[in-house]
Structures are given as structure tokens and as C-alpha cells.
Amino acid sequence: MILYYAPTACSIAPHIALEEIGVPFEARRIDLGKGEQTSPEFLAVNPHGRVPALVVDGETVTELPALLAYIAALKPEAKLTPPPGTLAYARCFEWLGFLSSSLHVAYAQFRRPGRFVAEGSPAWDEVSDAGRLNTIAAFREVERRLGARPDGAWAAGDAYSIADINLFPFHGWAWRLDLDMASECPRWTALVERMKRRPAVQRAMAREAAD
Ligand SMILES: N[C@@H](CCC(=O)N[C@@H](CS)C(=O)NCC(=O)O)C(=O)O
């Protein structure tokens, strides 16, 4: 398997998940700042021009929820999803859906308004500013949802899961929002700090920092 990732991007989520299950994989870095996601070489892998992309048996799989669910299912013993049929299982996929369809899209509106309005449009700044507020609202919604969990719990239940892994990268983007995460999102911050103590998380972070 080959994981295409970019440092500081959402692709650290499948990177962590692959480290958690301990299967062999190759990590290939894409420099978004240099526009490598639109290079002919990468577009041949993912014509959508985004990371993460996971190549399995010559086929490319994209979209965080699909990648995380796929990786978790590769090694059920790692228990990266709650048992199917439980409420925790529903919560886990509720997180993946919310993060993908609401938080990530709001952040894209903030940072990449070109996905919403034409380049040079007079609405550019207004769209981006509204995207920032939408992202802050989504961050507060994450904290509210985590606050409904008992102290010390993970996002989807008593056990660590791909829901926590999916929450990880977005927390790191808060500095761009000018949001003080320690005071605004203390539960999310504590969850991320707990994750950083996991060897798999440390391995993924170290690889992305070193490459
Ligand atoms: N819906 C996609 C979103 C992927 C995405 O937007 N990735 C960003 C990095 S976090 C990216 O590749 N951006 C490059 C670009 O927009 O040019 C997913 O869930 O994987």
C-alpha cells in the first residue's frame, strides 16, 4: 500500500491509522505549497488532486471516512471501530460524517474560497471570512459533542477509535482561526494530548516531520 500525504494536512489521520494497525506501507509526501497535488504524476494517482490517497493493489482510494473505515477493517483485532451494531459504532461514523461534511467543508471555505467562488470575485473575502466563522462554529460543535461524553472517554465511546484519529488533524489547524483551543476546546485538546502519547501517533508525526 502507498499512502500519499502532505505534512499538516488531514492525511495524517490515515497515516496514524496505518501505524496503529501495524501493516507495511509506503508513505509518499506531496508538497501542497509547491502545488504537487496538481502535478501530472499525482493527478495520475488521484485525478481529484487531493490528499490523502491510498493506493491498494494498483487502485486509488480517497476520502477520509472511506480510508479510515477501510484501514480499521484490515485489522479488526486492533479494534479501531467500536463493535458493529452498538451505539458507539453509530457515534463513530457520526463523527466521520460530521467532520467530513461540515467541519472540513467550512475550513475549505475559509482557506480555499476558490472552491466556492470564481477567482477574482468581489465576494472572495466575504466567503472566506464566513468560512472562518463557520469553522469556529464547527470547532465549538466538536467541543459540545465531546462534552456530552463522560470524562476520560474517547469520542465514540470508552475505546479509542477512528473517530479520535479523524479529530486529530483538524485540532492542529486552530491557530489559523485565532482560536485559543486550551480555553475554547479543552476536551478536544485533552483528547489530542492523550493521542500524542500513543507510539503509533508519534511514529506518524515523526515521519511527517522528518521527510
Ligand atoms: N473530502 C476529502 C478532502 C481532502 C482534502 O481537501 N485534502 C486537502 C488537504 S487537508 C488537500 O489535498 N488540499 C489540496 C488542494 O485543495 O489543492 C477527504 O475527506 O479526503
The ligand as an SDF file (V2000), in Angstrom:
LIG
                    3D

 20 19  0  0  0  0  0  0  0  0999 V2000
  -13.0320   15.1620    1.0880 N   0  0  0  0  0  0  0  0  0  0  0  0
  -11.6080   14.8930    1.0550 C   0  0  0  0  0  0  0  0  0  0  0  0
  -10.8840   16.1930    1.3380 C   0  0  0  0  0  0  0  0  0  0  0  0
   -9.4220   16.0920    1.0610 C   0  0  0  0  0  0  0  0  0  0  0  0
   -8.7610   17.4560    1.0870 C   0  0  0  0  0  0  0  0  0  0  0  0
   -9.3940   18.5010    0.8930 O   0  0  0  0  0  0  0  0  0  0  0  0
   -7.4470   17.4320    1.3100 N   0  0  0  0  0  0  0  0  0  0  0  0
   -6.6790   18.6390    1.3290 C   0  0  0  0  0  0  0  0  0  0  0  0
   -5.6200   18.5660    2.4230 C   0  0  0  0  0  0  0  0  0  0  0  0
   -6.3290   18.5270    4.0480 S   0  0  0  0  0  0  0  0  0  0  0  0
   -5.9690   18.8370    0.0100 C   0  0  0  0  0  0  0  0  0  0  0  0
   -5.4940   17.8770   -0.5680 O   0  0  0  0  0  0  0  0  0  0  0  0
   -5.8980   20.0610   -0.4700 N   0  0  0  0  0  0  0  0  0  0  0  0
   -5.1970   20.3790   -1.6520 C   0  0  0  0  0  0  0  0  0  0  0  0
   -5.9150   21.3510   -2.5310 C   0  0  0  0  0  0  0  0  0  0  0  0
   -7.0650   21.7400   -2.2050 O   0  0  0  0  0  0  0  0  0  0  0  0
   -5.3390   21.7510   -3.5440 O   0  0  0  0  0  0  0  0  0  0  0  0
  -11.2580   13.8090    2.0830 C   0  0  0  0  0  0  0  0  0  0  0  0
  -12.0380   13.5840    3.0150 O   0  0  0  0  0  0  0  0  0  0  0  0
  -10.2300   13.1410    1.9480 O   0  0  0  0  0  0  0  0  0  0  0  0
  1  2  1  0
  2  3  1  0
  2 18  1  0
  3  4  1  0
  4  5  1  0
  5  6  2  0
  5  7  1  0
  7  8  1  0
  8  9  1  0
  8 11  1  0
  9 10  1  0
 11 12  2  0
 11 13  1  0
 13 14  1  0
 14 15  1  0
 15 16  2  0
 15 17  1  0
 18 19  2  0
 18 20  1  0
M  END
$$$$
